[in-house]
């Protein structure tokens, strides 16, 4: 295999006194699948933007194909065969597939008159390179995340591409879609195209990558062959911490269930679902994307009420017709998408924490008790170890893991009996994931009843005492987590 597709040598980059990269060196060869890993704020995104010419390094230099650049531009990078696919794919949802694929070529050729036949040929050739089947006249905004990603890959391959950088490419994909993406990556490798795969997911690093580079706090901490890496080393390189795996064992489970579902169902989503949940217990519900698990989570909180069956809280039947009724019965819900459903990102961390209990923090005439408000904010920042220099900062300034802690604080402030968590650690880094799991286990030990809905099998195995597996809208297995493993769970899911 030829050497020297790309080298970054002793790269330094700072922003207003913050050192984002410190003497980072990195290289990738033709046809290599290389994982760039690191927690949020580690410098991954900054390094990508230096490689692609968006940022100029303060010192250090780049080499493309042996040619040295002290400073590069995005055009230099593209002409050297570098393409970046960001998390938003940089596509236009209000244009068709054909227009998204062909416009760059039309602009590059400085054509003044649109030739729709020529554009259709360009788009057809582009999707054929990865054997992608799609309606060229479909509006991109109507497509799935996986289809949008295929469009971005097809567009990247329209040029003399030698390296494709994929920034967190599997964040919103199902397991089946991830498998399809990996198959495409392997085919690109066969054609000599290198892939820089940016991720913080342990299983993906081992499954798809040959080489790895890990950044922490802007510095290179490890690089080498993935074959020499194991999960313990990966976690330590990522965080600088050694984790002791703590599998949840319920120690203080109530005799009587606090929550019961009896044959509940919702048309075209799930049917005949029954289970009991007790104080001090964590039950996991898992299944593929179309198994009905997400719809079940929404129904239990009243967002999409059930059509039939019964729900009992503390032994009494209740009609959870909306979230307000759920909250009246001390049920909370942490949504899968915290950014659009769980937080007011532009509002302060403090306001996000107390928003759910704002009425109780006011006096009889509706005036907010600022002392009590401050005490509540300080309490939850301390108890959940929310890392912020100032709770008055906007919530969007926090990392994903700290944002998730804010969502938890918002609900825990209501003194809940039952907490439903849909994908509790989606999009958070490995250190925050471990910390959040510790928080959930501690809450169960203190008597909270928790229901975790997740397709992260290690997560449910580590944190749940029972695991309910859903398939085609039904519960097909009720497993003792201590006696189960991923292979067993998958056998029911598939």
C-alpha positions in Angstrom: 0.0 0.0 0.0 1.3 3.4 -0.9 2.4 5.7 1.9 1.8 9.3 2.7 -1.7 10.3 1.6 -2.0 12.9 4.4 0.2 14.0 7.3 -0.5 16.6 9.9 2.7 17.5 11.8 3.0 19.2 15.2 -0.3 21.1 14.8 -1.1 23.8 17.3 -4.4 25.7 17.3 -5.9 28.0 19.9 -9.1 30.2 20.2 -9.1 33.2 22.4 -6.6 31.7 24.8 -8.1 28.2 24.7 -5.6 25.7 23.4 -7.7 23.4 21.1 -4.8 21.4 19.7 -1.3 21.0 21.2 1.5 19.5 19.1 -0.9 17.0 17.4 0.6 14.8 14.6 -1.6 12.5 12.5 -1.3 10.5 9.3 -3.4 8.3 7.1 -2.5 6.2 4.1 -4.4 5.3 0.9 -7.2 2.7 1.5 -6.9 2.9 5.3 -9.9 3.0 7.6 -8.8 5.2 10.5 -10.8 6.1 13.6 -10.3 9.5 15.2 -11.7 9.3 18.7 -12.0 11.5 21.8 -14.6 12.9 24.2 -16.5 16.1 23.5 -14.0 19.0 23.6 -11.0 16.7 22.9 -10.1 18.6 19.6 -11.5 16.2 17.0 -13.6 18.8 15.2 -10.8 21.3 15.3 -8.3 18.8 13.8 -10.8 17.9 11.0 -11.2 21.6 10.2 -7.4 22.1 10.1 -7.1 19.1 7.7 -9.8 20.4 5.5 -8.5 24.0 5.4 -11.4 25.6 7.4 -8.9 26.6 10.1 -5.3 27.6 9.7 -3.0 26.1 12.3 -1.1 28.5 14.6 2.0 26.4 13.9 2.9 23.0 12.3 2.2 22.0 8.8 0.2 19.7 6.5 1.4 17.3 3.8 -0.9 16.1 1.0 0.6 13.4 -1.2 4.1 14.5 -0.1 3.5 18.2 -0.8 4.0 20.4 2.2 1.6 23.2 3.1 2.2 25.7 5.9 -1.3 27.0 5.3 -4.1 25.5 3.3 -7.5 26.5 2.0 -10.6 24.3 1.6 -9.9 24.5 -2.2 -6.4 23.1 -1.6 -7.8 20.2 0.4 -10.5 19.4 -2.1 -8.0 19.5 -5.0 -5.8 17.1 -2.9 -8.8 14.7 -2.7 -10.0 15.5 0.7 -13.8 15.5 1.3 -15.6 16.0 4.7 -19.1 14.8 5.5 -20.3 16.6 8.6 -23.1 15.4 10.9 -25.6 17.6 9.1 -24.3 16.3 5.7 -24.3 19.9 4.3 -27.2 19.2 1.9 -30.2 21.3 0.9 -33.5 19.8 2.1 -35.6 22.1 -0.2 -33.8 20.8 -3.3 -34.1 17.4 -5.1 -31.6 14.6 -4.9 -30.5 15.4 -8.5 -30.0 19.1 -7.7 -28.0 18.4 -4.6 -25.7 16.1 -6.5 -25.3 18.0 -9.7 -25.1 21.7 -8.7 -21.5 21.6 -7.4 -20.4 20.3 -10.8 -22.4 22.9 -12.6 -21.0 25.7 -10.5 -17.4 24.3 -10.8 -17.8 24.4 -14.6 -19.3 27.9 -14.4 -22.2 27.0 -16.5 -24.7 29.8 -17.0 -27.6 27.8 -18.4 -29.1 24.8 -16.6 -29.2 21.6 -18.7 -31.5 19.3 -16.8 -30.5 16.3 -18.9 -26.9 16.8 -18.1 -27.6 17.2 -14.4 -29.6 14.0 -14.4 -26.7 12.1 -16.0 -24.3 13.6 -13.4 -26.6 12.5 -10.5 -27.2 9.1 -12.0 -23.5 8.4 -12.3 -22.9 9.6 -8.8 -25.4 7.3 -7.0 -24.2 4.4 -9.2 -20.8 4.5 -7.7 -22.1 3.1 -4.4 -25.1 1.3 -5.9 -27.5 3.6 -4.2 -31.2 3.4 -5.3 -33.2 6.6 -4.8 -35.7 8.8 -6.7 -33.6 11.6 -8.2 -36.7 13.9 -8.2 -37.4 13.4 -4.5 -37.0 16.3 -2.2 -34.1 15.6 0.1 -36.0 16.9 3.1 -38.4 13.9 2.8 -35.7 11.3 2.9 -34.4 9.3 5.9 -31.2 10.2 7.7 -29.5 7.1 6.1 -30.6 8.2 2.6 -29.3 11.7 3.2 -26.0 10.3 4.2 -25.8 8.2 1.0 -26.4 11.4 -0.9 -23.5 13.1 0.9 -21.2 10.1 0.2 -22.3 10.0 -3.5 -21.5 13.7 -3.8 -18.1 13.3 -2.2 -17.2 10.6 -4.7 -17.9 12.9 -7.7 -14.5 14.4 -7.4 -11.0 12.9 -7.4 -11.6 11.7 -3.9 -8.8 10.1 -2.0 -9.9 10.6 1.6 -13.4 10.9 3.0 -13.7 12.3 6.6 -17.0 11.2 8.3 -17.9 13.1 11.4 -19.9 10.9 13.8 -21.6 9.2 10.8 -23.7 6.7 12.8 -25.3 9.0 15.4 -28.9 8.8 14.0 -28.7 5.5 12.2 -30.4 2.1 13.1 -28.2 -1.0 13.4 -29.3 -2.1 9.9 -28.3 1.3 8.5 -25.0 1.2 10.3 -24.3 -2.2 8.8 -25.1 -0.9 5.3 -22.8 2.1 5.9 -19.9 -0.1 7.0 -20.4 -2.3 3.8 -20.0 0.9 1.7 -16.9 2.0 3.6 -15.3 -1.4 3.0 -16.1 -1.1 -0.7 -14.5 2.3 -0.8 -11.4 0.9 0.9 -11.2 -1.7 -1.9 -11.0 1.2 -4.4 -8.1 2.7 -2.4 -10.1 5.5 -0.8 -9.1 6.2 2.8 -11.8 6.8 5.5 -11.3 8.9 8.6 -14.1 7.8 10.8 -14.7 10.2 13.7 -16.5 8.4 16.6 -16.5 7.9 20.4 -18.4 4.6 20.1 -16.2 1.7 21.3 -17.9 -1.0 19.2 -17.5 1.0 16.0 -13.8 1.6 16.6 -13.2 -2.1 16.8 -15.5 -3.2 14.1 -14.6 -1.0 11.2 -11.2 0.6 11.9 -7.7 -0.7 11.2 -5.9 2.2 12.9 -6.9 4.6 15.6 -5.9 8.0 17.0 -7.3 9.3 20.3 -7.2 12.9 21.4 -7.8 14.2 24.9 -7.8 17.9 25.9 -6.3 18.8 22.5 -3.4 16.4 22.8 -2.6 13.2 21.1 -2.6 10.4 23.7 -2.5 7.3 21.6 -2.3 6.1 18.0 -1.7 2.7 16.5 -3.3 -0.5 15.3 -6.8 -1.3 16.5 -5.7 -4.9 16.9 -3.6 -3.8 19.9 -6.5 -2.0 21.6 -9.0 -3.3 24.0 -12.0 -1.7 25.7 -10.1 -1.0 29.0 -7.3 0.8 27.1 -9.7 2.6 24.9 -11.7 4.0 27.9 -8.5 5.0 29.7 -7.1 6.8 26.6 -10.4 8.6 26.0 -10.9 9.8 29.6 -7.7 9.4 31.6 -9.8 7.4 34.1 -9.9 3.7 34.9 -13.5 2.5 35.2 -14.7 -0.3 37.4 -17.7 -2.0 35.7 -20.6 -1.9 38.1 -23.4 -4.1 37.1 -26.7 -3.1 38.8 -28.0 -5.4 41.5 -31.3 -4.2 43.0 -30.9 -4.2 46.8 -34.1 -2.5 48.0 -37.0 -3.5 45.8 -40.5 -2.9 47.1 -42.8 -5.9 47.5 -45.7 -4.3 45.6 -45.3 -2.8 42.1 -45.6 1.0 41.9 -46.4 0.8 38.1 -48.3 -1.9 36.2 -49.1 -2.2 32.5 -51.8 -4.7 31.8 -52.3 -5.7 28.1 -51.8 -2.1 26.9 -51.6 -1.3 23.2 -51.7 1.5 20.6 -52.9 1.0 17.1 -50.2 0.3 14.5 -47.4 0.6 17.2 -47.6 -2.1 19.9 -50.1 -4.5 21.5 -50.7 -6.6 24.6 -47.8 -5.3 26.6 -47.7 -6.2 30.2 -45.1 -5.7 33.0 -44.7 -4.7 36.6 -42.2 -2.1 37.9 -41.2 -1.8 41.5 -39.4 0.9 43.6 -35.7 0.3 43.5 -35.8 -1.6 40.2 -34.5 -0.7 36.8 -36.2 -2.5 33.9 -34.8 -2.3 30.4 -36.9 -2.4 27.3 -34.9 -3.0 24.1 -35.6 -3.8 20.4 -34.9 -2.7 16.9 -36.1 0.7 15.7 -39.4 -0.6 14.4 -40.1 -2.8 17.4 -42.5 -0.4 19.1 -40.2 0.5 22.0 -40.2 4.2 21.3 -44.0 4.4 20.9 -44.3 2.5 24.2 -42.2 5.0 25.9 -44.3 7.9 24.6 -47.5 6.2 25.6 -46.4 5.6 29.2 -45.9 9.4 29.5 -49.2 10.3 27.8 -47.6 11.8 24.7 -49.3 9.2 22.5 -52.0 7.6 24.8 -52.8 3.9 24.7 -55.9 2.6 22.8 -56.6 -0.4 25.1 -55.4 -2.1 28.2 -54.9 -0.6 31.7 -52.1 1.3 33.5 -52.0 1.1 37.3 -50.0 3.4 39.6 -49.8 2.4 43.2 -52.4 -0.2 42.5 -55.0 2.2 41.1 -56.0 2.4 37.5 -55.1 5.8 35.9 -55.8 7.2 32.4 -52.6 8.7 31.3 -54.0 10.9 28.5 -51.3 13.5 28.4 -48.0 14.4 30.1 -49.7 16.6 32.7 -51.6 13.5 34.1 -48.3 11.5 34.1 -46.6 14.2 36.1 -49.5 14.4 38.5 -48.8 10.7 39.3 -45.0 11.5 39.7 -43.9 10.0 36.4 -41.1 11.8 34.5 -39.8 11.2 31.0 -36.3 11.9 29.6 -36.7 12.0 25.8 -34.4 10.5 23.2 -33.7 13.8 21.6 -32.7 16.1 24.4 -31.8 19.0 22.1 -35.3 19.5 20.6 -37.5 17.8 23.2 -35.7 18.0 26.6 -34.0 21.4 26.8 -34.4 25.1 26.1 -30.9 25.4 24.6 -30.7 29.2 24.4 -32.0 29.6 28.0 -29.7 29.4 31.0 -28.7 26.1 32.7 -30.4 27.4 35.8 -33.7 28.1 34.1 -33.6 24.6 32.5 -33.1 23.0 35.9 -36.0 24.7 37.7 -38.5 25.1 34.9 -40.5 22.0 36.0 -40.8 23.2 39.6 -41.2 26.9 38.9 -44.7 27.0 40.4 -43.6 25.5 43.7 -40.8 28.1 44.0 -43.2 31.0 44.0 -45.1 32.4 47.0 -48.9 32.6 47.4 -49.1 35.7 45.2 -47.0 34.2 42.4 -43.7 36.0 43.1 -40.6 33.8 42.6 -38.5 33.1 45.8 -35.1 33.8 44.4 -33.3 32.3 47.4 -35.1 29.0 47.1 -34.5 29.0 43.3 -30.7 29.5 43.9 -30.6 26.8 46.5 -32.3 24.3 44.1 -29.9 25.2 41.2 -26.9 24.8 43.5 -28.2 21.5 44.8 -28.6 19.9 41.4 -25.4 21.3 39.9 -23.6 19.8 42.9 -25.5 16.4 43.2 -25.3 15.6 39.5 -21.8 17.2 39.0 -22.9 19.4 36.2 -19.7 20.9 34.9 -20.2 24.6 34.4 -18.4 27.7 35.5 -21.7 29.6 35.8 -25.3 28.2 35.8 -26.4 31.4 34.2 -24.6 30.3 31.0 -26.8 29.1 28.1 -27.5 25.4 28.2 -26.1 25.1 24.6 -22.6 25.8 26.0 -22.5 22.4 27.8 -21.3 19.1 26.5 -23.8 16.4 25.6 -23.2 14.6 28.8 -23.7 17.7 30.9 -26.9 18.6 29.0 -28.2 15.2 29.8 -27.5 15.8 33.5 -29.5 19.0 33.3 -32.5 17.1 31.8 -32.2 14.6 34.7 -32.0 17.5 37.2 -35.2 19.0 35.8 -37.2 15.8 36.5 -35.5 14.8 39.8 -36.4 18.2 41.2 -40.1 17.1 41.1 -39.5 14.3 43.6 -40.6 11.6 41.2 -41.6 8.0 41.9 -41.1 6.7 38.4 -38.6 7.9 35.7 -38.8 6.7 32.1 -35.6 7.2 30.1 -35.6 6.9 26.3 -32.0 6.4 25.2 -30.5 7.9 28.3 -26.9 8.2 27.0 -27.4 8.8 23.3 -24.7 11.1 21.9 -22.7 11.4 25.1 -19.1 10.5 25.5 -17.8 7.4 27.3 -16.9 9.2 30.6 -20.2 10.9 30.8 -22.0 7.7 29.9 -20.3 5.9 32.8 -21.2 8.8 35.2 -24.8 8.9 34.1 -25.1 5.1 34.6 -23.8 5.6 38.2 -26.4 8.3 38.8 -29.2 6.1 37.6 -28.1 3.1 39.7 -27.8 5.4 42.8 -31.3 6.7 42.2 -32.7 3.2 42.1 -30.9 2.4 45.3 -32.6 5.4 46.9 -36.0 4.0 45.9 -36.8 5.5 42.5 -38.4 3.1 39.9 -36.7 3.4 36.5 -37.6 2.2 33.0 -34.8 2.4 30.5 -35.7 2.2 26.8 -32.5 1.6 24.7 -31.0 -0.3 21.9 -27.6 -0.1 23.5 -27.3 -3.7 24.7 -24.3 -3.2 27.0 -26.2 -0.3 28.6 -29.3 -2.4 29.5 -27.2 -5.4 30.6 -25.1 -3.2 32.9 -27.9 -1.2 34.4 -31.0 -3.3 34.4 -32.0 -6.3 36.5 -34.7 -7.3 34.0 -34.8 -6.8 30.2 -37.9 -6.9 28.1 -37.3 -7.5 24.4 -39.7 -6.1 21.9 -40.3 -7.2 18.3 -43.1 -6.2 15.9 -44.9 -4.4 18.7 -44.9 -7.2 21.2 -42.8 -8.3 24.2 -41.1 -11.5 23.0 -38.9 -12.1 26.0 -38.6 -11.2 29.7 -35.0 -11.9 30.7 -32.9 -11.9 33.9 -30.1 -9.5 33.0 -27.6 -11.4 35.2 -28.2 -14.6 33.1 -28.3 -12.9 29.7 -25.8 -11.6 27.2 -25.9 -9.6 23.9 -26.1 -12.7 21.8 -29.2 -14.0 23.7 -30.9 -10.6 23.4 -30.1 -10.3 19.7 -31.6 -13.7 19.0 -35.0 -12.4 20.2 -34.6 -9.0 18.6 -33.9 -10.5 15.1 
